[in-house]
Amino acid sequence: MIIDFTAYTSSERYHLMTQTLIPRPIAWALTASDLSGDKILNLAPFSYFTAVSSEPALMMISVGKKPSGENKDTLSNVLENKKIVIHIASSAQAALVTQTAATLELGESEISMIRSQGTGKELSTADFDGFDLPRLADCDIAYACELFEVKHIENASQVLIFVEIKQVYINADSTSRDDKQRLKIHADKIAPLARLGANEYTGITSPFTVQRPK
């Protein structure tokens, strides 16, 4: 089957892309509308997300618009204060990640919304030493990042946010040292959540190793 993308609408392309570019990592992005006083924390997932380079240490998330056509709070907050914390969620957090995809009014916090529901599955935060924003306490990986560049795609609703990693938090229980004393991250202990198409997610099975040619 050959599909001519030029004959498809944007919605149809999205439907096919998200079902074929699989699995996709999820950037669970925490931002704040104000870094001083009482911070209103925004939390949202993005699966158009990838590493870009290691020098400088850059990642990129692609952010669309709200149904109203306004900028999403993540983009507005990053443009305002240049700070963001990107988490890698676990498979056990799939329901919480999905809840934070809800479209809220400006100034409303997904974290506060979930706490107010009293379901017992709440989101707590912890200080990110030396950074202006907190991290989610129950995520094993969190990146403290600063805005590097914003790129608007011509004739598209997507905006690319490039961020530079300044610090990374890793749960020590998910790490060890290899025979060269490099830090080894155990993916099976992280149990990262990944995105498929529609409402589908996936986790990982047992990691396996394939030796690269010299």
PyMOL CGO cylinders between C-alpha atoms (Angstrom):
from pymol import cmd
from pymol.cgo import CYLINDER

trace = [
    CYLINDER, 0.00, 0.00, 0.00, 1.37, 3.40, -1.03, 0.3, 1, 1, 1, 1, 1, 1,
    CYLINDER, 1.37, 3.40, -1.03, -0.30, 6.46, 0.49, 0.3, 1, 1, 1, 1, 1, 1,
    CYLINDER, -0.30, 6.46, 0.49, 0.04, 9.82, -1.24, 0.3, 1, 1, 1, 1, 1, 1,
    CYLINDER, 0.04, 9.82, -1.24, 0.37, 12.34, 1.59, 0.3, 1, 1, 1, 1, 1, 1,
    CYLINDER, 0.37, 12.34, 1.59, -0.28, 15.26, -0.74, 0.3, 1, 1, 1, 1, 1, 1,
    CYLINDER, -0.28, 15.26, -0.74, -3.87, 14.03, -1.17, 0.3, 1, 1, 1, 1, 1, 1,
    CYLINDER, -3.87, 14.03, -1.17, -4.49, 13.89, 2.58, 0.3, 1, 1, 1, 1, 1, 1,
    CYLINDER, -4.49, 13.89, 2.58, -5.71, 16.59, 4.94, 0.3, 1, 1, 1, 1, 1, 1,
    CYLINDER, -5.71, 16.59, 4.94, -3.68, 17.70, 7.94, 0.3, 1, 1, 1, 1, 1, 1,
    CYLINDER, -3.68, 17.70, 7.94, -5.93, 15.68, 10.25, 0.3, 1, 1, 1, 1, 1, 1,
    CYLINDER, -5.93, 15.68, 10.25, -5.58, 12.56, 8.11, 0.3, 1, 1, 1, 1, 1, 1,
    CYLINDER, -5.58, 12.56, 8.11, -1.80, 12.95, 8.00, 0.3, 1, 1, 1, 1, 1, 1,
    CYLINDER, -1.80, 12.95, 8.00, -1.69, 13.32, 11.77, 0.3, 1, 1, 1, 1, 1, 1,
    CYLINDER, -1.69, 13.32, 11.77, -3.76, 10.18, 12.18, 0.3, 1, 1, 1, 1, 1, 1,
    CYLINDER, -3.76, 10.18, 12.18, -1.36, 8.17, 10.01, 0.3, 1, 1, 1, 1, 1, 1,
    CYLINDER, -1.36, 8.17, 10.01, 1.85, 9.70, 11.35, 0.3, 1, 1, 1, 1, 1, 1,
    CYLINDER, 1.85, 9.70, 11.35, 0.97, 9.02, 14.97, 0.3, 1, 1, 1, 1, 1, 1,
    CYLINDER, 0.97, 9.02, 14.97, 0.15, 5.40, 14.17, 0.3, 1, 1, 1, 1, 1, 1,
    CYLINDER, 0.15, 5.40, 14.17, 3.35, 4.76, 12.21, 0.3, 1, 1, 1, 1, 1, 1,
    CYLINDER, 3.35, 4.76, 12.21, 6.00, 6.81, 14.02, 0.3, 1, 1, 1, 1, 1, 1,
    CYLINDER, 6.00, 6.81, 14.02, 5.93, 4.40, 16.93, 0.3, 1, 1, 1, 1, 1, 1,
    CYLINDER, 5.93, 4.40, 16.93, 6.71, 4.23, 19.73, 0.3, 1, 1, 1, 1, 1, 1,
    CYLINDER, 6.71, 4.23, 19.73, 7.25, 7.91, 20.52, 0.3, 1, 1, 1, 1, 1, 1,
    CYLINDER, 7.25, 7.91, 20.52, 8.77, 9.14, 23.79, 0.3, 1, 1, 1, 1, 1, 1,
    CYLINDER, 8.77, 9.14, 23.79, 6.64, 11.57, 25.77, 0.3, 1, 1, 1, 1, 1, 1,
    CYLINDER, 6.64, 11.57, 25.77, 7.89, 14.88, 27.11, 0.3, 1, 1, 1, 1, 1, 1,
    CYLINDER, 7.89, 14.88, 27.11, 5.86, 15.49, 30.27, 0.3, 1, 1, 1, 1, 1, 1,
    CYLINDER, 5.86, 15.49, 30.27, 6.56, 19.20, 30.42, 0.3, 1, 1, 1, 1, 1, 1,
    CYLINDER, 6.56, 19.20, 30.42, 6.23, 21.34, 33.54, 0.3, 1, 1, 1, 1, 1, 1,
    CYLINDER, 6.23, 21.34, 33.54, 6.28, 25.13, 33.23, 0.3, 1, 1, 1, 1, 1, 1,
    CYLINDER, 6.28, 25.13, 33.23, 5.08, 28.07, 35.31, 0.3, 1, 1, 1, 1, 1, 1,
    CYLINDER, 5.08, 28.07, 35.31, 3.34, 31.30, 34.39, 0.3, 1, 1, 1, 1, 1, 1,
    CYLINDER, 3.34, 31.30, 34.39, 5.42, 33.19, 36.94, 0.3, 1, 1, 1, 1, 1, 1,
    CYLINDER, 5.42, 33.19, 36.94, 8.72, 32.31, 38.59, 0.3, 1, 1, 1, 1, 1, 1,
    CYLINDER, 8.72, 32.31, 38.59, 8.19, 34.64, 41.53, 0.3, 1, 1, 1, 1, 1, 1,
    CYLINDER, 8.19, 34.64, 41.53, 5.60, 34.46, 44.28, 0.3, 1, 1, 1, 1, 1, 1,
    CYLINDER, 5.60, 34.46, 44.28, 2.93, 31.77, 43.96, 0.3, 1, 1, 1, 1, 1, 1,
    CYLINDER, 2.93, 31.77, 43.96, 3.81, 29.74, 40.89, 0.3, 1, 1, 1, 1, 1, 1,
    CYLINDER, 3.81, 29.74, 40.89, 0.92, 28.42, 38.81, 0.3, 1, 1, 1, 1, 1, 1,
    CYLINDER, 0.92, 28.42, 38.81, 2.34, 25.16, 37.50, 0.3, 1, 1, 1, 1, 1, 1,
    CYLINDER, 2.34, 25.16, 37.50, 1.31, 23.87, 34.09, 0.3, 1, 1, 1, 1, 1, 1,
    CYLINDER, 1.31, 23.87, 34.09, 1.88, 20.24, 33.15, 0.3, 1, 1, 1, 1, 1, 1,
    CYLINDER, 1.88, 20.24, 33.15, 1.28, 18.81, 29.69, 0.3, 1, 1, 1, 1, 1, 1,
    CYLINDER, 1.28, 18.81, 29.69, 2.43, 15.82, 27.59, 0.3, 1, 1, 1, 1, 1, 1,
    CYLINDER, 2.43, 15.82, 27.59, 3.94, 16.10, 24.10, 0.3, 1, 1, 1, 1, 1, 1,
    CYLINDER, 3.94, 16.10, 24.10, 4.84, 13.12, 21.94, 0.3, 1, 1, 1, 1, 1, 1,
    CYLINDER, 4.84, 13.12, 21.94, 6.34, 15.17, 19.11, 0.3, 1, 1, 1, 1, 1, 1,
    CYLINDER, 6.34, 15.17, 19.11, 9.56, 15.15, 21.14, 0.3, 1, 1, 1, 1, 1, 1,
    CYLINDER, 9.56, 15.15, 21.14, 13.17, 14.18, 20.51, 0.3, 1, 1, 1, 1, 1, 1,
    CYLINDER, 13.17, 14.18, 20.51, 16.83, 14.71, 21.33, 0.3, 1, 1, 1, 1, 1, 1,
    CYLINDER, 16.83, 14.71, 21.33, 18.59, 17.07, 18.93, 0.3, 1, 1, 1, 1, 1, 1,
    CYLINDER, 18.59, 17.07, 18.93, 22.26, 17.32, 19.88, 0.3, 1, 1, 1, 1, 1, 1,
    CYLINDER, 22.26, 17.32, 19.88, 24.67, 16.76, 22.75, 0.3, 1, 1, 1, 1, 1, 1,
    CYLINDER, 24.67, 16.76, 22.75, 26.85, 19.84, 22.12, 0.3, 1, 1, 1, 1, 1, 1,
    CYLINDER, 26.85, 19.84, 22.12, 24.97, 21.88, 23.06, 0.3, 1, 1, 1, 1, 1, 1,
    CYLINDER, 24.97, 21.88, 23.06, 22.68, 19.44, 24.90, 0.3, 1, 1, 1, 1, 1, 1,
    CYLINDER, 22.68, 19.44, 24.90, 19.41, 20.15, 23.11, 0.3, 1, 1, 1, 1, 1, 1,
    CYLINDER, 19.41, 20.15, 23.11, 15.96, 18.60, 23.01, 0.3, 1, 1, 1, 1, 1, 1,
    CYLINDER, 15.96, 18.60, 23.01, 12.94, 19.68, 20.99, 0.3, 1, 1, 1, 1, 1, 1,
    CYLINDER, 12.94, 19.68, 20.99, 9.21, 19.53, 21.52, 0.3, 1, 1, 1, 1, 1, 1,
    CYLINDER, 9.21, 19.53, 21.52, 6.64, 20.49, 18.92, 0.3, 1, 1, 1, 1, 1, 1,
    CYLINDER, 6.64, 20.49, 18.92, 3.66, 22.36, 20.37, 0.3, 1, 1, 1, 1, 1, 1,
    CYLINDER, 3.66, 22.36, 20.37, 0.36, 22.95, 18.63, 0.3, 1, 1, 1, 1, 1, 1,
    CYLINDER, 0.36, 22.95, 18.63, -2.41, 25.43, 19.39, 0.3, 1, 1, 1, 1, 1, 1,
    CYLINDER, -2.41, 25.43, 19.39, -5.39, 25.24, 21.72, 0.3, 1, 1, 1, 1, 1, 1,
    CYLINDER, -5.39, 25.24, 21.72, -8.74, 24.48, 20.05, 0.3, 1, 1, 1, 1, 1, 1,
    CYLINDER, -8.74, 24.48, 20.05, -9.42, 28.24, 20.33, 0.3, 1, 1, 1, 1, 1, 1,
    CYLINDER, -9.42, 28.24, 20.33, -6.32, 28.98, 18.24, 0.3, 1, 1, 1, 1, 1, 1,
    CYLINDER, -6.32, 28.98, 18.24, -4.46, 30.51, 21.20, 0.3, 1, 1, 1, 1, 1, 1,
    CYLINDER, -4.46, 30.51, 21.20, -0.97, 29.46, 22.21, 0.3, 1, 1, 1, 1, 1, 1,
    CYLINDER, -0.97, 29.46, 22.21, -0.84, 26.55, 24.61, 0.3, 1, 1, 1, 1, 1, 1,
    CYLINDER, -0.84, 26.55, 24.61, 0.22, 27.47, 28.12, 0.3, 1, 1, 1, 1, 1, 1,
    CYLINDER, 0.22, 27.47, 28.12, 3.49, 25.54, 27.77, 0.3, 1, 1, 1, 1, 1, 1,
    CYLINDER, 3.49, 25.54, 27.77, 4.61, 27.79, 24.92, 0.3, 1, 1, 1, 1, 1, 1,
    CYLINDER, 4.61, 27.79, 24.92, 3.39, 30.98, 26.61, 0.3, 1, 1, 1, 1, 1, 1,
    CYLINDER, 3.39, 30.98, 26.61, 5.18, 30.11, 29.83, 0.3, 1, 1, 1, 1, 1, 1,
    CYLINDER, 5.18, 30.11, 29.83, 8.46, 29.19, 28.14, 0.3, 1, 1, 1, 1, 1, 1,
    CYLINDER, 8.46, 29.19, 28.14, 8.44, 32.40, 26.13, 0.3, 1, 1, 1, 1, 1, 1,
    CYLINDER, 8.44, 32.40, 26.13, 7.81, 34.38, 29.33, 0.3, 1, 1, 1, 1, 1, 1,
    CYLINDER, 7.81, 34.38, 29.33, 10.37, 32.91, 31.71, 0.3, 1, 1, 1, 1, 1, 1,
    CYLINDER, 10.37, 32.91, 31.71, 12.62, 30.66, 29.56, 0.3, 1, 1, 1, 1, 1, 1,
    CYLINDER, 12.62, 30.66, 29.56, 12.45, 27.67, 31.93, 0.3, 1, 1, 1, 1, 1, 1,
    CYLINDER, 12.45, 27.67, 31.93, 10.95, 24.17, 31.61, 0.3, 1, 1, 1, 1, 1, 1,
    CYLINDER, 10.95, 24.17, 31.61, 11.30, 20.78, 33.30, 0.3, 1, 1, 1, 1, 1, 1,
    CYLINDER, 11.30, 20.78, 33.30, 10.78, 17.77, 31.03, 0.3, 1, 1, 1, 1, 1, 1,
    CYLINDER, 10.78, 17.77, 31.03, 9.98, 14.43, 32.67, 0.3, 1, 1, 1, 1, 1, 1,
    CYLINDER, 9.98, 14.43, 32.67, 10.02, 10.87, 31.41, 0.3, 1, 1, 1, 1, 1, 1,
    CYLINDER, 10.02, 10.87, 31.41, 6.84, 9.27, 32.73, 0.3, 1, 1, 1, 1, 1, 1,
    CYLINDER, 6.84, 9.27, 32.73, 6.49, 5.60, 33.62, 0.3, 1, 1, 1, 1, 1, 1,
    CYLINDER, 6.49, 5.60, 33.62, 3.91, 3.17, 32.31, 0.3, 1, 1, 1, 1, 1, 1,
    CYLINDER, 3.91, 3.17, 32.31, 2.20, 3.27, 35.71, 0.3, 1, 1, 1, 1, 1, 1,
    CYLINDER, 2.20, 3.27, 35.71, 1.53, 6.99, 35.19, 0.3, 1, 1, 1, 1, 1, 1,
    CYLINDER, 1.53, 6.99, 35.19, -0.37, 6.62, 31.89, 0.3, 1, 1, 1, 1, 1, 1,
    CYLINDER, -0.37, 6.62, 31.89, -3.69, 7.73, 33.38, 0.3, 1, 1, 1, 1, 1, 1,
    CYLINDER, -3.69, 7.73, 33.38, -2.14, 10.80, 34.99, 0.3, 1, 1, 1, 1, 1, 1,
    CYLINDER, -2.14, 10.80, 34.99, -0.33, 11.73, 31.78, 0.3, 1, 1, 1, 1, 1, 1,
    CYLINDER, -0.33, 11.73, 31.78, -3.63, 11.51, 29.90, 0.3, 1, 1, 1, 1, 1, 1,
    CYLINDER, -3.63, 11.51, 29.90, -5.39, 13.70, 32.48, 0.3, 1, 1, 1, 1, 1, 1,
    CYLINDER, -5.39, 13.70, 32.48, -2.80, 16.44, 32.02, 0.3, 1, 1, 1, 1, 1, 1,
    CYLINDER, -2.80, 16.44, 32.02, -3.63, 16.59, 28.29, 0.3, 1, 1, 1, 1, 1, 1,
    CYLINDER, -3.63, 16.59, 28.29, -6.91, 18.34, 29.16, 0.3, 1, 1, 1, 1, 1, 1,
    CYLINDER, -6.91, 18.34, 29.16, -7.39, 21.88, 27.84, 0.3, 1, 1, 1, 1, 1, 1,
    CYLINDER, -7.39, 21.88, 27.84, -7.70, 24.22, 30.83, 0.3, 1, 1, 1, 1, 1, 1,
    CYLINDER, -7.70, 24.22, 30.83, -8.24, 27.94, 31.07, 0.3, 1, 1, 1, 1, 1, 1,
    CYLINDER, -8.24, 27.94, 31.07, -5.16, 30.15, 31.32, 0.3, 1, 1, 1, 1, 1, 1,
    CYLINDER, -5.16, 30.15, 31.32, -4.01, 30.25, 34.93, 0.3, 1, 1, 1, 1, 1, 1,
    CYLINDER, -4.01, 30.25, 34.93, -5.45, 26.85, 35.85, 0.3, 1, 1, 1, 1, 1, 1,
    CYLINDER, -5.45, 26.85, 35.85, -3.02, 24.14, 36.94, 0.3, 1, 1, 1, 1, 1, 1,
    CYLINDER, -3.02, 24.14, 36.94, -3.27, 20.50, 35.92, 0.3, 1, 1, 1, 1, 1, 1,
    CYLINDER, -3.27, 20.50, 35.92, -1.51, 19.54, 39.13, 0.3, 1, 1, 1, 1, 1, 1,
    CYLINDER, -1.51, 19.54, 39.13, -4.06, 21.41, 41.25, 0.3, 1, 1, 1, 1, 1, 1,
    CYLINDER, -4.06, 21.41, 41.25, -6.92, 19.94, 39.17, 0.3, 1, 1, 1, 1, 1, 1,
    CYLINDER, -6.92, 19.94, 39.17, -5.77, 16.38, 39.83, 0.3, 1, 1, 1, 1, 1, 1,
    CYLINDER, -5.77, 16.38, 39.83, -5.26, 17.07, 43.52, 0.3, 1, 1, 1, 1, 1, 1,
    CYLINDER, -5.26, 17.07, 43.52, -8.77, 18.50, 43.81, 0.3, 1, 1, 1, 1, 1, 1,
    CYLINDER, -8.77, 18.50, 43.81, -10.28, 15.31, 42.36, 0.3, 1, 1, 1, 1, 1, 1,
    CYLINDER, -10.28, 15.31, 42.36, -9.06, 13.35, 45.38, 0.3, 1, 1, 1, 1, 1, 1,
    CYLINDER, -9.06, 13.35, 45.38, -8.62, 10.11, 43.46, 0.3, 1, 1, 1, 1, 1, 1,
    CYLINDER, -8.62, 10.11, 43.46, -5.56, 9.07, 45.45, 0.3, 1, 1, 1, 1, 1, 1,
    CYLINDER, -5.56, 9.07, 45.45, -3.40, 9.37, 42.33, 0.3, 1, 1, 1, 1, 1, 1,
    CYLINDER, -3.40, 9.37, 42.33, -1.98, 12.80, 42.93, 0.3, 1, 1, 1, 1, 1, 1,
    CYLINDER, -1.98, 12.80, 42.93, 1.04, 14.62, 41.57, 0.3, 1, 1, 1, 1, 1, 1,
    CYLINDER, 1.04, 14.62, 41.57, 3.52, 15.87, 44.12, 0.3, 1, 1, 1, 1, 1, 1,
    CYLINDER, 3.52, 15.87, 44.12, 6.53, 18.04, 43.41, 0.3, 1, 1, 1, 1, 1, 1,
    CYLINDER, 6.53, 18.04, 43.41, 10.05, 18.24, 44.80, 0.3, 1, 1, 1, 1, 1, 1,
    CYLINDER, 10.05, 18.24, 44.80, 12.69, 20.94, 44.69, 0.3, 1, 1, 1, 1, 1, 1,
    CYLINDER, 12.69, 20.94, 44.69, 15.06, 20.78, 41.74, 0.3, 1, 1, 1, 1, 1, 1,
    CYLINDER, 15.06, 20.78, 41.74, 18.24, 21.98, 43.43, 0.3, 1, 1, 1, 1, 1, 1,
    CYLINDER, 18.24, 21.98, 43.43, 19.63, 25.09, 41.78, 0.3, 1, 1, 1, 1, 1, 1,
    CYLINDER, 19.63, 25.09, 41.78, 16.69, 25.52, 39.39, 0.3, 1, 1, 1, 1, 1, 1,
    CYLINDER, 16.69, 25.52, 39.39, 13.71, 27.87, 39.48, 0.3, 1, 1, 1, 1, 1, 1,
    CYLINDER, 13.71, 27.87, 39.48, 11.11, 25.18, 38.84, 0.3, 1, 1, 1, 1, 1, 1,
    CYLINDER, 11.11, 25.18, 38.84, 10.31, 22.02, 40.79, 0.3, 1, 1, 1, 1, 1, 1,
    CYLINDER, 10.31, 22.02, 40.79, 10.20, 18.51, 39.36, 0.3, 1, 1, 1, 1, 1, 1,
    CYLINDER, 10.20, 18.51, 39.36, 7.57, 15.81, 39.74, 0.3, 1, 1, 1, 1, 1, 1,
    CYLINDER, 7.57, 15.81, 39.74, 8.59, 13.75, 42.75, 0.3, 1, 1, 1, 1, 1, 1,
    CYLINDER, 8.59, 13.75, 42.75, 7.45, 10.42, 41.29, 0.3, 1, 1, 1, 1, 1, 1,
    CYLINDER, 7.45, 10.42, 41.29, 9.27, 10.61, 37.95, 0.3, 1, 1, 1, 1, 1, 1,
    CYLINDER, 9.27, 10.61, 37.95, 12.60, 8.80, 37.76, 0.3, 1, 1, 1, 1, 1, 1,
    CYLINDER, 12.60, 8.80, 37.76, 14.02, 11.15, 35.11, 0.3, 1, 1, 1, 1, 1, 1,
    CYLINDER, 14.02, 11.15, 35.11, 13.63, 14.92, 34.92, 0.3, 1, 1, 1, 1, 1, 1,
    CYLINDER, 13.63, 14.92, 34.92, 15.53, 17.47, 32.83, 0.3, 1, 1, 1, 1, 1, 1,
    CYLINDER, 15.53, 17.47, 32.83, 15.94, 21.06, 34.01, 0.3, 1, 1, 1, 1, 1, 1,
    CYLINDER, 15.94, 21.06, 34.01, 16.07, 23.05, 30.79, 0.3, 1, 1, 1, 1, 1, 1,
    CYLINDER, 16.07, 23.05, 30.79, 16.34, 26.61, 29.55, 0.3, 1, 1, 1, 1, 1, 1,
    CYLINDER, 16.34, 26.61, 29.55, 14.90, 27.95, 26.32, 0.3, 1, 1, 1, 1, 1, 1,
    CYLINDER, 14.90, 27.95, 26.32, 17.41, 27.84, 23.45, 0.3, 1, 1, 1, 1, 1, 1,
    CYLINDER, 17.41, 27.84, 23.45, 15.32, 28.80, 20.43, 0.3, 1, 1, 1, 1, 1, 1,
    CYLINDER, 15.32, 28.80, 20.43, 11.74, 28.90, 19.19, 0.3, 1, 1, 1, 1, 1, 1,
    CYLINDER, 11.74, 28.90, 19.19, 11.04, 28.22, 15.54, 0.3, 1, 1, 1, 1, 1, 1,
    CYLINDER, 11.04, 28.22, 15.54, 7.67, 28.87, 13.92, 0.3, 1, 1, 1, 1, 1, 1,
    CYLINDER, 7.67, 28.87, 13.92, 6.81, 26.59, 11.01, 0.3, 1, 1, 1, 1, 1, 1,
    CYLINDER, 6.81, 26.59, 11.01, 5.46, 28.61, 8.11, 0.3, 1, 1, 1, 1, 1, 1,
    CYLINDER, 5.46, 28.61, 8.11, 1.77, 28.01, 7.36, 0.3, 1, 1, 1, 1, 1, 1,
    CYLINDER, 1.77, 28.01, 7.36, 1.50, 25.54, 10.24, 0.3, 1, 1, 1, 1, 1, 1,
    CYLINDER, 1.50, 25.54, 10.24, 0.02, 25.64, 13.72, 0.3, 1, 1, 1, 1, 1, 1,
    CYLINDER, 0.02, 25.64, 13.72, 3.05, 23.92, 15.25, 0.3, 1, 1, 1, 1, 1, 1,
    CYLINDER, 3.05, 23.92, 15.25, 5.87, 25.72, 17.04, 0.3, 1, 1, 1, 1, 1, 1,
    CYLINDER, 5.87, 25.72, 17.04, 9.21, 24.02, 17.70, 0.3, 1, 1, 1, 1, 1, 1,
    CYLINDER, 9.21, 24.02, 17.70, 10.68, 24.69, 21.13, 0.3, 1, 1, 1, 1, 1, 1,
    CYLINDER, 10.68, 24.69, 21.13, 14.38, 23.90, 21.42, 0.3, 1, 1, 1, 1, 1, 1,
    CYLINDER, 14.38, 23.90, 21.42, 15.60, 23.67, 25.01, 0.3, 1, 1, 1, 1, 1, 1,
    CYLINDER, 15.60, 23.67, 25.01, 19.07, 23.21, 26.48, 0.3, 1, 1, 1, 1, 1, 1,
    CYLINDER, 19.07, 23.21, 26.48, 19.53, 20.71, 29.29, 0.3, 1, 1, 1, 1, 1, 1,
    CYLINDER, 19.53, 20.71, 29.29, 21.18, 22.30, 32.31, 0.3, 1, 1, 1, 1, 1, 1,
    CYLINDER, 21.18, 22.30, 32.31, 20.68, 19.51, 34.85, 0.3, 1, 1, 1, 1, 1, 1,
    CYLINDER, 20.68, 19.51, 34.85, 19.16, 16.05, 34.88, 0.3, 1, 1, 1, 1, 1, 1,
    CYLINDER, 19.16, 16.05, 34.88, 17.68, 14.25, 37.86, 0.3, 1, 1, 1, 1, 1, 1,
    CYLINDER, 17.68, 14.25, 37.86, 17.86, 10.45, 37.75, 0.3, 1, 1, 1, 1, 1, 1,
    CYLINDER, 17.86, 10.45, 37.75, 16.52, 8.18, 40.47, 0.3, 1, 1, 1, 1, 1, 1,
    CYLINDER, 16.52, 8.18, 40.47, 19.64, 6.53, 41.85, 0.3, 1, 1, 1, 1, 1, 1,
    CYLINDER, 19.64, 6.53, 41.85, 17.76, 3.23, 42.31, 0.3, 1, 1, 1, 1, 1, 1,
    CYLINDER, 17.76, 3.23, 42.31, 17.57, 2.95, 38.51, 0.3, 1, 1, 1, 1, 1, 1,
    CYLINDER, 17.57, 2.95, 38.51, 21.30, 3.38, 37.89, 0.3, 1, 1, 1, 1, 1, 1,
    CYLINDER, 21.30, 3.38, 37.89, 24.59, 1.52, 38.23, 0.3, 1, 1, 1, 1, 1, 1,
    CYLINDER, 24.59, 1.52, 38.23, 28.13, 1.74, 36.83, 0.3, 1, 1, 1, 1, 1, 1,
    CYLINDER, 28.13, 1.74, 36.83, 29.32, -0.33, 33.88, 0.3, 1, 1, 1, 1, 1, 1,
    CYLINDER, 29.32, -0.33, 33.88, 32.78, -1.87, 33.46, 0.3, 1, 1, 1, 1, 1, 1,
    CYLINDER, 32.78, -1.87, 33.46, 34.13, 1.50, 32.27, 0.3, 1, 1, 1, 1, 1, 1,
    CYLINDER, 34.13, 1.50, 32.27, 32.57, 3.25, 35.28, 0.3, 1, 1, 1, 1, 1, 1,
    CYLINDER, 32.57, 3.25, 35.28, 30.06, 5.06, 33.09, 0.3, 1, 1, 1, 1, 1, 1,
    CYLINDER, 30.06, 5.06, 33.09, 26.61, 5.62, 34.48, 0.3, 1, 1, 1, 1, 1, 1,
    CYLINDER, 26.61, 5.62, 34.48, 24.22, 2.88, 33.36, 0.3, 1, 1, 1, 1, 1, 1,
    CYLINDER, 24.22, 2.88, 33.36, 20.49, 3.67, 33.31, 0.3, 1, 1, 1, 1, 1, 1,
    CYLINDER, 20.49, 3.67, 33.31, 18.30, 0.58, 33.69, 0.3, 1, 1, 1, 1, 1, 1,
    CYLINDER, 18.30, 0.58, 33.69, 15.39, 1.15, 31.32, 0.3, 1, 1, 1, 1, 1, 1,
    CYLINDER, 15.39, 1.15, 31.32, 13.44, -1.76, 32.78, 0.3, 1, 1, 1, 1, 1, 1,
    CYLINDER, 13.44, -1.76, 32.78, 13.44, -0.01, 36.17, 0.3, 1, 1, 1, 1, 1, 1,
    CYLINDER, 13.44, -0.01, 36.17, 12.38, 3.30, 34.62, 0.3, 1, 1, 1, 1, 1, 1,
    CYLINDER, 12.38, 3.30, 34.62, 9.59, 1.49, 32.71, 0.3, 1, 1, 1, 1, 1, 1,
    CYLINDER, 9.59, 1.49, 32.71, 9.09, 4.48, 30.36, 0.3, 1, 1, 1, 1, 1, 1,
    CYLINDER, 9.09, 4.48, 30.36, 5.71, 5.25, 28.88, 0.3, 1, 1, 1, 1, 1, 1,
    CYLINDER, 5.71, 5.25, 28.88, 5.55, 5.66, 25.09, 0.3, 1, 1, 1, 1, 1, 1,
    CYLINDER, 5.55, 5.66, 25.09, 2.88, 6.92, 22.72, 0.3, 1, 1, 1, 1, 1, 1,
    CYLINDER, 2.88, 6.92, 22.72, 1.18, 5.08, 19.90, 0.3, 1, 1, 1, 1, 1, 1,
    CYLINDER, 1.18, 5.08, 19.90, -1.77, 6.27, 17.80, 0.3, 1, 1, 1, 1, 1, 1,
    CYLINDER, -1.77, 6.27, 17.80, -5.20, 7.44, 18.97, 0.3, 1, 1, 1, 1, 1, 1,
    CYLINDER, -5.20, 7.44, 18.97, -5.60, 6.65, 22.70, 0.3, 1, 1, 1, 1, 1, 1,
    CYLINDER, -5.60, 6.65, 22.70, -2.99, 3.92, 22.75, 0.3, 1, 1, 1, 1, 1, 1,
    CYLINDER, -2.99, 3.92, 22.75, 0.19, 3.81, 24.83, 0.3, 1, 1, 1, 1, 1, 1,
    CYLINDER, 0.19, 3.81, 24.83, 2.83, 1.18, 25.33, 0.3, 1, 1, 1, 1, 1, 1,
    CYLINDER, 2.83, 1.18, 25.33, 5.64, 0.33, 27.72, 0.3, 1, 1, 1, 1, 1, 1,
    CYLINDER, 5.64, 0.33, 27.72, 8.77, -1.72, 27.13, 0.3, 1, 1, 1, 1, 1, 1,
    CYLINDER, 8.77, -1.72, 27.13, 9.50, -5.41, 27.40, 0.3, 1, 1, 1, 1, 1, 1,
    CYLINDER, 9.50, -5.41, 27.40, 12.92, -6.68, 28.47, 0.3, 1, 1, 1, 1, 1, 1,
    CYLINDER, 12.92, -6.68, 28.47, 15.71, -4.58, 26.90, 0.3, 1, 1, 1, 1, 1, 1,
    CYLINDER, 15.71, -4.58, 26.90, 18.09, -6.49, 24.63, 0.3, 1, 1, 1, 1, 1, 1,
    CYLINDER, 18.09, -6.49, 24.63, 21.57, -5.76, 23.33, 0.3, 1, 1, 1, 1, 1, 1,
    CYLINDER, 21.57, -5.76, 23.33, 22.92, -5.87, 19.77, 0.3, 1, 1, 1, 1, 1, 1,
    CYLINDER, 22.92, -5.87, 19.77, 26.63, -5.17, 19.34, 0.3, 1, 1, 1, 1, 1, 1,
    CYLINDER, 26.63, -5.17, 19.34, 27.47, -2.37, 16.90, 0.3, 1, 1, 1, 1, 1, 1,
    CYLINDER, 27.47, -2.37, 16.90, 30.17, -2.95, 14.27, 0.3, 1, 1, 1, 1, 1, 1,
    CYLINDER, 30.17, -2.95, 14.27, 33.56, -1.38, 14.93, 0.3, 1, 1, 1, 1, 1, 1,
]
cmd.load_cgo(trace, "trace")
